[in-house]
Amino acid sequence: MTASFSPDEYKNFQIFLEKACGIVLGENKHYLVSSRLNRLMKDNNIPTLQELVNTLNKSMSSALRTKVIEAMTTNETLWFRDTYPFQVLSQTIYEEYKSQKKNSIRIWSAACSSGQEPYSISMITDEYSKKTPGFRVDVTATDISQEILTAAKLAKYDALALARGLSEERKRQYFSPVGDQWQVNANIRSRVNFREVNLLQSYASLGKFDAIFCRNVLIYFSAESKTDILNRMADSLNPRGFLMLGASESIAQYCDRFEMVRASTGVVYRLKGY
């Protein structure tokens, strides 16, 4: 594939990608499509973007289709991203459930990428549990990419990945060296269960949760898809459950089933009701 392609080719790829996984490409993302798909197209002897779209539309479950979606899925992440969500989790959400004498809760990390978010949640939980013995948290982490989930399950990271948001203290406490990488310790990994999930499809098999982390994800979806996702996430929460979004994300114009809760360290949304 060349670095440039026609407006019609790009438009057709935009339509395919949104239908396949909900990602909405802007009008100025030609470079992103070219850089992420160039090698894949060469390897599969596909000369143009339009031919790729035609091939993808012929099969709804091909290996090529999976590879294209994985290539276009943004996997930007880091440890304890933005800090405050994990403070809210420990100081507000966990304390709320503790006051209700609820000692076992479930958390969903949606679009978990290579695992930094769910493992950060598990580390925060370990720290909290030391002050509150018997407090149990199970984390379900999901992503659309099977390839990235395989890497997340291994929980092995290089020095560069560890340097992005992880303190030296937590590195010493929660990681062990494996060759030239570092692996999350077994007690932290055991709290996390990984599942392949497309956010445009059903969540029913995941069960109910007490809190959902869906951070820096909705920005890639259309307004219609945002409304659909938020309503189905509301259905996936237990009464008065919590929803944590990205720092720049808001749900005001998409879903009216949540209320904003201002904690001392940041904002979290809570399912309305009693």
C-alpha positions in Angstrom: 0.0 0.0 0.0 1.3 3.5 -0.9 1.3 6.3 1.7 -1.7 7.9 -0.1 -5.0 6.6 -1.2 -8.2 8.0 -2.5 -10.9 9.7 -0.3 -13.3 6.9 -1.3 -10.9 4.2 -0.2 -10.3 5.9 3.1 -14.1 6.4 3.7 -14.8 2.7 3.0 -12.1 1.7 5.5 -13.6 4.1 8.0 -17.0 2.4 7.6 -15.5 -1.1 7.9 -13.6 -0.2 11.1 -16.5 1.4 12.8 -18.8 -1.5 12.1 -16.1 -4.1 13.1 -15.1 -2.6 16.4 -16.6 0.8 16.9 -13.5 2.8 16.3 -14.2 6.1 14.5 -11.3 7.3 12.4 -11.1 11.1 12.0 -10.7 12.7 8.5 -7.0 13.3 9.1 -5.8 9.9 10.1 -4.6 8.7 6.7 -1.0 8.5 8.0 -2.2 6.2 10.9 -3.9 3.8 8.5 -0.9 3.7 6.2 1.7 3.2 9.0 -0.3 0.5 10.8 -1.4 -1.5 7.8 1.5 -1.2 5.4 3.5 -4.3 6.5 0.3 -6.4 6.9 -0.8 -5.6 3.4 2.6 -6.4 1.9 2.7 -9.7 3.7 -0.7 -10.6 2.3 0.0 -9.3 -1.2 -2.9 -6.8 -1.0 -1.9 -3.8 -3.2 -4.6 -1.2 -2.3 -6.7 -0.2 0.7 -9.9 -0.8 -1.3 -8.9 -4.3 -2.1 -8.2 -4.9 1.6 -11.7 -3.6 2.5 -13.2 -5.8 -0.1 -11.4 -8.8 1.3 -12.4 -8.0 4.8 -16.1 -7.6 3.9 -16.2 -11.0 2.3 -15.4 -12.7 5.6 -16.7 -11.8 9.1 -14.3 -14.0 11.0 -11.0 -14.3 9.0 -7.6 -14.2 10.5 -6.8 -11.2 8.3 -9.8 -9.3 9.8 -8.5 -10.0 13.3 -5.0 -8.8 12.4 -6.4 -5.5 10.9 -8.5 -4.8 14.0 -5.5 -5.5 16.3 -3.3 -3.3 14.2 -5.8 -0.4 14.4 -6.5 -0.8 18.1 -4.7 1.8 20.2 -2.7 0.0 22.9 -1.4 3.1 24.6 -1.3 2.5 28.4 0.8 2.9 31.5 0.9 2.0 35.2 -1.5 3.9 37.6 -2.5 6.2 34.7 -3.4 9.7 36.0 -2.9 8.4 39.6 -6.2 9.8 41.0 -8.5 6.9 39.7 -6.6 4.5 41.9 -6.7 6.8 44.9 -10.5 7.1 44.4 -10.7 3.3 44.1 -8.9 2.8 47.4 -10.1 5.8 49.4 -13.7 6.1 48.2 -14.9 3.0 46.4 -13.3 0.4 48.7 -14.1 2.4 51.8 -17.8 2.6 50.7 -18.1 -1.1 50.3 -16.2 -1.7 53.5 -18.7 0.5 55.4 -21.4 -1.6 53.9 -19.6 -4.7 55.2 -19.3 -6.0 51.6 -16.0 -7.8 51.7 -16.0 -9.2 48.1 -16.5 -7.1 45.0 -15.9 -7.4 41.3 -14.2 -4.9 39.0 -14.2 -4.7 35.2 -11.2 -3.2 33.4 -12.6 -2.6 29.9 -10.2 -2.3 27.0 -7.3 -3.3 29.3 -4.7 -3.4 26.6 -1.4 -5.1 27.7 -2.5 -5.3 31.4 -1.2 -2.3 33.1 -4.6 -1.1 34.4 -5.9 -4.4 35.8 -2.6 -5.1 37.4 -2.5 -1.6 38.9 -5.9 -2.3 40.3 -4.7 -5.6 41.8 -1.6 -3.8 43.4 -3.9 -1.2 44.9 -6.1 -3.9 46.2 -3.1 -5.7 47.8 -2.1 -2.5 49.5 -5.7 -1.9 50.8 -6.1 -5.6 51.9 -3.1 -5.3 54.2 -5.0 -2.6 56.1 -8.3 -4.5 55.7 -7.8 -8.2 56.0 -10.4 -10.3 54.3 -11.3 -7.7 51.7 -11.5 -9.6 48.4 -11.5 -8.1 44.8 -11.8 -10.0 41.6 -10.8 -8.2 38.4 -12.1 -9.1 34.9 -10.0 -7.5 32.2 -11.2 -7.4 28.6 -9.9 -6.3 25.3 -10.8 -6.8 21.6 -7.3 -8.0 20.7 -6.5 -11.6 21.4 -2.8 -10.9 20.7 -2.6 -8.1 23.3 -4.5 -10.3 25.8 -2.0 -13.1 25.3 0.8 -10.6 26.2 -1.2 -9.3 29.2 -1.6 -12.8 30.6 2.1 -13.4 30.5 2.5 -10.2 32.5 6.1 -9.7 31.4 7.4 -6.2 30.7 10.7 -4.6 29.7 12.4 -1.8 31.5 10.9 0.9 29.3 7.3 -0.3 30.0 8.0 -0.4 33.7 9.3 3.1 33.7 6.0 4.4 32.6 4.2 5.2 35.8 5.6 2.5 38.1 7.5 3.5 41.2 10.7 1.7 42.2 9.1 0.6 45.5 6.2 -1.1 43.7 8.6 -2.6 41.2 10.6 -4.3 44.0 7.4 -5.4 45.8 5.3 -6.7 43.0 7.7 -7.8 40.2 10.3 -10.5 39.7 13.1 -10.5 37.1 12.7 -13.0 34.3 15.7 -12.8 31.9 15.8 -9.2 30.6 12.2 -8.6 31.6 10.2 -8.2 34.8 7.1 -10.3 35.5 4.1 -9.4 37.8 4.2 -11.6 40.8 1.8 -14.5 41.0 -0.4 -13.2 43.8 -1.1 -10.0 41.8 -1.8 -12.0 38.6 -4.1 -14.4 40.3 -6.6 -11.6 41.0 -7.1 -10.9 37.3 -9.0 -12.9 34.8 -8.7 -11.9 31.1 -11.5 -12.2 28.5 -11.8 -11.2 24.8 -14.7 -8.8 24.5 -15.8 -6.4 21.7 -17.5 -3.5 23.5 -20.1 -3.3 20.7 -21.3 -6.8 21.5 -23.0 -8.3 24.5 -21.5 -8.2 28.1 -24.0 -10.6 29.6 -21.6 -13.5 30.0 -19.4 -11.3 32.2 -21.9 -11.0 35.0 -22.4 -8.1 37.3 -19.8 -5.7 38.7 -19.4 -3.3 41.5 -17.1 -0.9 39.6 -16.1 -0.5 36.0 -13.0 1.1 34.7 -13.6 2.3 31.1 -10.9 4.9 30.7 -9.8 6.7 27.6 -11.8 4.3 25.5 -15.1 6.1 24.6 -13.2 8.8 22.8 -12.7 6.4 19.9 -16.5 5.7 19.4 -19.3 7.5 17.7 -21.9 9.3 19.8 -24.4 6.6 19.1 -22.0 3.9 20.2 -21.0 5.8 23.3 -24.7 5.9 24.4 -25.1 2.2 23.7 -21.9 1.2 25.5 -22.7 3.3 28.6 -26.3 2.0 28.9 -25.1 -1.6 28.7 -22.4 -0.9 31.2 -25.0 0.5 33.5 -26.9 -2.7 33.1 -23.7 -4.6 34.0 -23.3 -2.8 37.3 -24.8 -3.8 40.7 -27.1 -1.2 42.3 -25.2 2.0 43.0 -22.1 0.7 41.3 -19.3 2.9 40.1 -17.9 3.9 36.7 -14.5 5.4 36.2 -13.8 7.3 32.9 -10.8 9.0 31.5 -9.8 12.4 32.8 -11.0 14.2 29.7 -14.2 12.1 29.2 -17.7 13.0 30.1 -21.0 11.1 29.9 -23.4 14.0 30.3 -24.7 14.1 26.7 -24.7 10.3 26.2 -26.3 8.7 29.3 -28.4 10.0 32.2 -28.2 6.9 34.3 -25.2 8.0 36.3 -24.5 10.8 38.8 -21.1 12.5 39.3 -19.4 11.9 42.6 -16.6 14.3 43.6 -14.1 12.6 45.7 -11.2 14.3 47.4 -8.8 13.2 44.7 -11.0 13.2 41.6 -14.3 12.4 39.9 -16.1 9.1 39.6 -19.6 8.3 38.3 -22.2 6.3 40.2 -25.3 4.4 39.0 -28.4 6.3 40.0 -31.0 4.5 42.2 -31.4 3.2 45.7 
